[in-house]
């Protein structure tokens, strides 16, 4: 990992450079405040408050950044490229952002000479009411952090949740964002994500394909012929399919139709190859349905 510069490692190096600049700016402000105090220079109150607020925010931001850098650096050293969880770093970044927002609000109070302790004490009842009204939002935020630090899901994993199937491209404090097979963005609320049944196909050693379909009952209908037709169309993909896992099942027999299911396992989960195999199966089903009309 030390010799391999992944995009995340590059971003971490950039953040360290920004961290050094913040330290330089912080000590510059400290020197400026000391200079103004030692020279007895009359400084407007608003200017003094601005320097105090900025110094407070930078000091807190530097401590948060230092904790974030140490945590992420330790994690990057511990993990290798194959098992690196991008969502862990994402979670650390979100926590750092939340703390920085709190520091910024306190800095604004210092700028206008408001005592933060008295302020928060005086709005305790209001804060409780706001928390009660926004409990769904807060729950979503907490669930988002749980997903980020979970070792069961990671950015880039292919999952299925309810009727939605796709790749995890982002986890925010409100939603888990998927890209489905049609390249559409699907946003799943974090609370729904954690309370629903989720299948993580990326954590499996194989990829299972299933096709559920319905065919009308006719005198020409031949279940064995359908199976042979599909297998014939799949012959060009023999090296990508475990044909011994192929199965054609009858799910339900209705008054005028059959509900059937074809299922088999792929040896590899290449997206383009998977699309071609799906196309071949669907084409077989279309031809068979036409022939048996």
C-alpha positions as CSV (number, residue, x, y, z in Angstrom):
1,X,0.0,0.0,0.0
2,X,2.9,2.3,0.6
3,X,4.1,2.1,-3.0
4,X,0.7,2.1,-4.5
5,X,-0.9,5.5,-5.0
6,X,-4.6,4.9,-5.1
7,X,-7.0,7.9,-5.8
8,X,-7.8,7.9,-2.1
9,X,-4.2,8.0,-1.1
10,X,-3.6,10.9,-3.4
11,X,-6.6,12.8,-1.9
12,X,-5.2,12.2,1.6
13,X,-1.9,13.7,0.5
14,X,-3.7,16.7,-0.8
15,X,-5.6,17.1,2.5
16,X,-2.3,16.9,4.4
17,X,-1.0,19.8,2.3
18,X,-4.1,21.8,3.2
19,X,-3.7,20.9,6.8
20,X,-0.1,22.4,6.8
21,X,-1.5,25.6,5.2
22,X,-4.1,25.9,7.9
23,X,-1.5,25.5,10.7
24,X,0.6,28.3,9.0
25,X,-2.5,30.6,8.8
26,X,-3.4,29.8,12.4
27,X,0.0,30.8,13.7
28,X,-0.1,33.9,11.5
29,X,-3.3,35.0,13.2
30,X,-1.9,34.3,16.7
31,X,1.2,36.4,15.8
32,X,-1.1,39.2,14.5
33,X,-3.2,39.2,17.7
34,X,0.0,39.2,19.9
35,X,1.4,42.1,17.8
36,X,-1.7,44.2,18.2
37,X,-1.9,43.6,21.9
38,X,1.9,44.4,22.5
39,X,1.8,47.6,20.5
40,X,-1.3,48.8,22.2
41,X,-2.9,49.4,18.9
42,X,-6.6,50.4,19.2
43,X,-8.5,47.8,17.2
44,X,-12.2,48.0,16.5
45,X,-14.3,45.6,18.6
46,X,-15.7,43.9,15.5
47,X,-12.1,43.3,14.2
48,X,-11.1,41.8,17.6
49,X,-14.1,39.5,17.6
50,X,-13.4,38.5,14.1
51,X,-9.8,37.5,14.9
52,X,-11.0,35.5,18.0
53,X,-13.7,33.8,16.1
54,X,-11.4,32.9,13.2
55,X,-8.7,31.7,15.6
56,X,-11.2,29.5,17.5
57,X,-12.5,28.0,14.3
58,X,-9.1,27.3,12.9
59,X,-7.9,25.7,16.2
60,X,-10.9,23.4,16.3
61,X,-10.7,22.6,12.6
62,X,-7.0,21.8,12.9
63,X,-7.7,19.4,15.8
64,X,-10.5,17.7,13.8
65,X,-8.3,17.5,10.7
66,X,-5.4,16.0,12.7
67,X,-7.7,13.4,14.2
68,X,-9.2,12.6,10.8
69,X,-5.7,12.3,9.1
70,X,-4.3,10.0,11.9
71,X,-7.4,7.8,11.8
72,X,-7.4,7.5,8.0
73,X,-3.7,7.1,7.8
74,X,-3.8,4.2,10.3
75,X,-6.7,2.6,8.3
76,X,-4.8,3.0,5.0
77,X,-1.7,1.3,6.5
78,X,-3.8,-1.5,8.0
79,X,-5.9,-2.3,4.9
80,X,-4.6,-3.2,1.5
81,X,-6.0,-2.4,-2.0
82,X,-8.2,-5.5,-2.1
83,X,-10.1,-5.0,1.1
84,X,-10.0,-1.2,1.4
85,X,-13.4,0.1,2.4
86,X,-14.0,3.5,0.7
87,X,-17.1,4.1,2.8
88,X,-15.0,4.1,6.1
89,X,-13.1,7.2,4.9
90,X,-16.4,8.6,3.7
91,X,-17.9,8.2,7.2
92,X,-14.8,9.8,8.9
93,X,-15.2,12.8,6.5
94,X,-18.9,13.2,7.3
95,X,-18.2,13.2,11.1
96,X,-15.4,15.8,10.6
97,X,-17.8,17.9,8.5
98,X,-20.5,17.8,11.2
99,X,-18.0,18.8,13.9
100,X,-16.7,21.6,11.7
101,X,-20.3,22.9,11.2
102,X,-20.7,23.1,15.0
103,X,-17.4,24.9,15.3
104,X,-18.4,27.4,12.6
105,X,-21.7,28.2,14.4
106,X,-19.8,28.8,17.7
107,X,-17.4,31.0,15.8
108,X,-20.3,33.1,14.5
109,X,-21.5,33.6,18.1
110,X,-18.0,34.7,19.2
111,X,-18.0,37.1,16.2
112,X,-21.1,38.9,17.6
113,X,-20.0,38.6,21.2
114,X,-22.6,35.9,22.2
115,X,-21.7,33.5,25.0
116,X,-22.2,30.0,23.4
117,X,-22.8,28.4,26.8
118,X,-25.6,30.8,27.7
119,X,-27.0,30.6,24.2
120,X,-27.3,26.8,24.2
121,X,-28.7,26.8,27.7
122,X,-31.4,29.3,26.8
123,X,-32.6,27.4,23.8
124,X,-32.7,23.9,25.4
125,X,-36.4,23.7,25.1
126,X,-36.4,25.0,21.5
127,X,-33.6,22.5,20.6
128,X,-35.7,19.7,22.1
129,X,-38.7,20.7,20.0
130,X,-36.5,21.0,16.9
131,X,-35.0,17.5,17.6
132,X,-38.5,16.0,18.0
133,X,-39.7,17.6,14.7
134,X,-36.7,16.5,12.8
135,X,-36.3,13.0,14.4
136,X,-36.7,11.3,10.9
137,X,-33.9,13.4,9.5
138,X,-31.7,12.7,12.6
139,X,-32.5,8.9,12.3
140,X,-31.5,9.0,8.7
141,X,-28.2,10.7,9.6
142,X,-27.4,8.1,12.2
143,X,-28.3,5.2,9.9
144,X,-26.1,6.8,7.2
145,X,-23.1,6.8,9.5
146,X,-23.9,3.1,10.4
147,X,-23.8,2.2,6.7
148,X,-20.6,4.1,6.2
149,X,-18.8,2.2,9.0
150,X,-20.4,-1.1,8.2
151,X,-18.1,-3.9,6.9
152,X,-21.0,-5.5,5.0
153,X,-21.3,-2.8,2.3
154,X,-18.8,-0.6,0.5
155,X,-18.8,1.9,-2.3
156,X,-18.8,0.0,-5.6
157,X,-20.7,-3.0,-4.3
158,X,-23.5,-4.4,-6.5
159,X,-26.6,-4.8,-4.3
160,X,-30.3,-5.6,-4.6
161,X,-32.8,-3.9,-2.2
162,X,-36.5,-4.5,-2.9
163,X,-37.2,-3.8,-6.6
164,X,-34.0,-1.8,-7.0
165,X,-30.7,-3.3,-8.1
166,X,-27.4,-1.5,-8.8
167,X,-24.0,-0.3,-7.7
168,X,-23.5,1.8,-4.6
169,X,-21.8,5.1,-5.8
170,X,-22.3,7.3,-2.8
171,X,-23.6,7.3,0.8
172,X,-24.8,10.6,2.2
173,X,-26.3,11.4,5.6
174,X,-29.7,11.0,4.0
175,X,-29.6,8.5,1.2
176,X,-27.6,5.6,-0.2
177,X,-27.2,6.3,-4.0
178,X,-27.3,3.5,-6.5
179,X,-26.7,3.4,-10.3
180,X,-28.9,0.8,-11.8
181,X,-28.5,-1.1,-15.1
182,X,-30.1,1.7,-17.0
183,X,-27.5,4.2,-15.5
184,X,-30.3,5.9,-13.6
185,X,-29.5,7.3,-10.1
186,X,-31.7,5.7,-7.4
187,X,-31.7,7.2,-3.9
188,X,-32.7,4.9,-1.1
189,X,-33.3,6.5,2.3
190,X,-30.8,5.2,4.8
191,X,-33.5,4.1,7.2
192,X,-35.2,2.1,4.5
193,X,-31.8,0.6,3.5
194,X,-31.1,-0.7,7.0
195,X,-34.7,-2.0,7.6
196,X,-35.0,-3.8,4.3
197,X,-33.6,-7.1,3.1
198,X,-30.5,-6.3,1.1
199,X,-28.5,-8.8,-1.1
200,X,-24.9,-7.9,-1.7
201,X,-23.8,-9.6,-4.8
202,X,-20.3,-8.3,-4.6
203,X,-19.6,-10.3,-1.5
204,X,-20.5,-13.6,-3.2
205,X,-18.0,-15.8,-5.0
206,X,-20.5,-16.2,-7.8
207,X,-23.2,-14.3,-9.7
208,X,-26.7,-15.8,-10.0
209,X,-29.0,-14.8,-12.8
210,X,-32.8,-15.4,-12.5
211,X,-35.5,-14.8,-15.2
212,X,-39.2,-15.0,-14.2
213,X,-41.7,-15.0,-17.0
214,X,-45.2,-16.0,-18.0
215,X,-46.2,-18.1,-21.1
216,X,-49.7,-18.8,-22.3
217,X,-51.0,-22.3,-22.2
218,X,-51.3,-23.9,-25.7
219,X,-51.4,-27.3,-27.2
220,X,-47.9,-26.8,-28.6
221,X,-46.3,-26.0,-25.3
222,X,-43.2,-28.1,-24.6
223,X,-41.3,-27.5,-21.4
224,X,-38.4,-29.6,-22.4
225,X,-38.2,-27.9,-25.7
226,X,-38.1,-24.5,-24.0
227,X,-35.1,-25.7,-21.8
228,X,-33.3,-27.0,-24.9
229,X,-33.9,-23.8,-26.8
230,X,-32.5,-21.6,-24.0
231,X,-29.5,-23.9,-23.5
232,X,-28.8,-23.8,-27.3
233,X,-28.7,-20.0,-27.3
234,X,-26.4,-20.0,-24.3
235,X,-23.7,-22.3,-25.9
236,X,-21.6,-19.4,-27.0
237,X,-21.2,-18.4,-23.4
238,X,-20.3,-21.9,-22.0
239,X,-17.0,-20.6,-20.6
240,X,-18.9,-17.9,-18.6
241,X,-21.8,-20.1,-17.3
242,X,-21.8,-23.1,-14.9
243,X,-24.4,-25.1,-17.0
244,X,-24.7,-27.7,-14.2
245,X,-26.5,-25.0,-12.2
246,X,-29.1,-24.4,-14.9
247,X,-32.7,-25.0,-13.8
248,X,-36.1,-24.3,-15.3
249,X,-38.8,-24.3,-12.6
250,X,-42.6,-23.9,-12.7
251,X,-43.6,-21.3,-10.1
252,X,-47.4,-21.4,-10.7
253,X,-49.9,-22.9,-13.1
254,X,-52.8,-20.5,-13.7
255,X,-55.9,-20.8,-15.8
256,X,-54.5,-19.5,-19.1
257,X,-50.7,-19.4,-18.4
258,X,-47.7,-20.8,-16.7
259,X,-45.3,-18.8,-14.5
260,X,-41.8,-20.1,-15.0
261,X,-38.3,-19.3,-13.7
262,X,-34.9,-19.9,-15.3
263,X,-31.9,-19.7,-13.0
264,X,-28.1,-20.3,-13.4
265,X,-24.8,-19.2,-12.0
266,X,-22.1,-17.2,-13.8
267,X,-18.5,-18.0,-13.3
268,X,-17.6,-14.3,-13.4
269,X,-19.6,-11.1,-12.9
270,X,-18.5,-8.9,-15.9
271,X,-21.2,-6.4,-16.6
272,X,-21.0,-6.4,-20.4
273,X,-20.9,-10.2,-20.5
274,X,-23.9,-10.4,-18.2
275,X,-25.9,-8.1,-20.5
276,X,-25.1,-10.3,-23.5
277,X,-26.2,-13.4,-21.6
278,X,-29.4,-11.8,-20.5
279,X,-30.1,-10.7,-24.1
280,X,-29.6,-14.3,-25.3
281,X,-32.0,-15.7,-22.8
282,X,-34.6,-13.1,-23.5
283,X,-34.3,-13.7,-27.2
284,X,-34.8,-17.4,-26.7
285,X,-38.0,-16.7,-24.7
286,X,-39.4,-14.3,-27.3
287,X,-38.8,-16.9,-30.1
288,X,-40.3,-19.7,-28.1
289,X,-43.4,-17.6,-27.3
290,X,-43.9,-16.8,-31.0
291,X,-43.5,-20.4,-32.0
292,X,-46.1,-21.6,-29.5
293,X,-48.8,-19.0,-30.2
